[in-house]
Amino acid sequence: MLIKELEQKISEIWSSPLTQTYLDVLGQLIAHKSIFAQQVGLKETAQFLEQVFKEAGAQVLVDQSYAAPFILAEFKSSRPKGKTVIFYQHYDTVPADDDQKWTSDPFTLTEREGYLYARGVDDDKGHIIARLTAVMGYLNRHKELPLNIIFMMEGAEESASVDLEAYLRKYATHLQGADLLIWEQGIRNEQGQLELTGGNKGILTFDMTVESASLDIHSKYGGVINSASWYLLEAITSLRDAQGRILVPGIYEQVQEPTERELALIETYAIDQMDALKKLYGLELPMLQSDQYDFLRTYYYQPSVGIQGVGSGYQGKGVKTIIPSQAFAKMEVRLVPGLDPERVFKQIQAYLLDKGFDKVNLTYTLGEKGYRSDLSADAIYNLIAVAKSFYPQGISLLPTSAGTGPMHTVFEIVQVPMVAFGLGHVNSCDHAGDENIAIADYCRHILLIEELIKSYE
């Protein structure tokens, strides 16, 4: 498709009554605060989505067995042998509290200079409505779908998808056998390419605490008494070497190494650059890898251990000369396929004991396994062929992202080829202030999904 033709189609989609009608629905959906971490608005938002999809003609099931209702909205084809495509979505968002800077109210959909701003407009409510708009656009033109389409929507994705596994096992037989599962979201990268990713890293998070005495001690004893702070810092430091490699024995023996195709896809399509990262974040410390190949291989295919937060002692104004009796840290390990979060946690526990850090108490907080695909399924090849027409700058195929989500949980139960792509861009600011999407990307995603439906004719 020529660029001018694509621009014309984007303009037509944006100005169409259908798009504008569902844009109003998106505004209402965003206004429904749905934050699992704060237990805000989950049932109300699920009820709103139930109403929206029923009015669109879908058969809707809302299961409220757990804190976040689970929604299945199905558009059925009359074709007896019609294939099925599943959209995995989530209607919960992260908070938009005072610690973030917003130019406009985060729960009011706002248009400015070709962009839409709101909490969840990219992650992930905008994707729900854009994809629904595409389904309705096809139905308006053809009256009948050539395939079955299922919107599977959970409400706890931003909190490690609590209870998703239980929901999936309950409805597994209904979801299994689909041709393709399209993951929640994705981006157009800096080169204007649509990124299609086949997986994501897993994660283990845990707390580390040390209590070295029954009360804080005068710091005049600093030369003879150890402190919780030093003790904890030494324990944390023992977990990795200067290049970031995890030192816990047995970790790397479990790692599922990338295939030749997976390595080749990263070398061909990954555009992440060390210098770009330095510029983007204003990095003052040196990178942990010395060359681009090691950087990409580590970023996509190797585990890492990180400190989310650490604290101890006096943090107030001025000076307080003490030896802290307590210290804590919130830790994470980004996992790759082959690594089980509970097993890794136990290995870290055993390692710290072996190193003599028996006063460090570890508490497991959450875990998800990693998942990876080489994007070679027939349904994914079909999607790639369709998508190329809408992205003149090309397609970027990545077997995994470095972020985390419940892809492994879904695949393990549903057993369907999966791929992630979406309507975001590199500066969509997910989880930050002024989360946004470009109107052109929103419309292009609608066009792509409608054309994908057409490809099943």
Secondary structure, 3 states (H helix, E strand, C coil): CCHHHHHHHHHHHHHCHHHHHHHHHHHHHHHCCCEHHHCECHHHHHHHHHHHHHHCCCEEEEECCCCCCEEEEEECCCCCCCCEEEEEEECCCCCCCCCCCCCCCCCCCEEECCEEECCCCCCCHHHHHHHHHHHHHHHHHHCCCCCEEEEEEECCHHHCCCCHHHHHHHCHHHHCCCCEEEECCCEECCCCCEEEECCEEEEEEEEEEEECCCCCEEHHHCCCCCCHHHHHHHHHHCCECCCCCECCCCHHHHCCCCCHHHHHHHHHHCCCCHHHHHHHHCCCCCCCCCCHHHHHHHHHHCCEEEEEEEEECCCCCCCCCEECCEEEEEEEEEECCCCCHHHHHHHHHHHHHHCCCCCEEEEEEEEECCECCCCCCHHHHHHHHHHHHHCCCCEEEECCEEEECCHHHHHHHHCCCEEECCCEECCCCCCCCCCEEEHHHHHHHHHHHHHHHHCCC
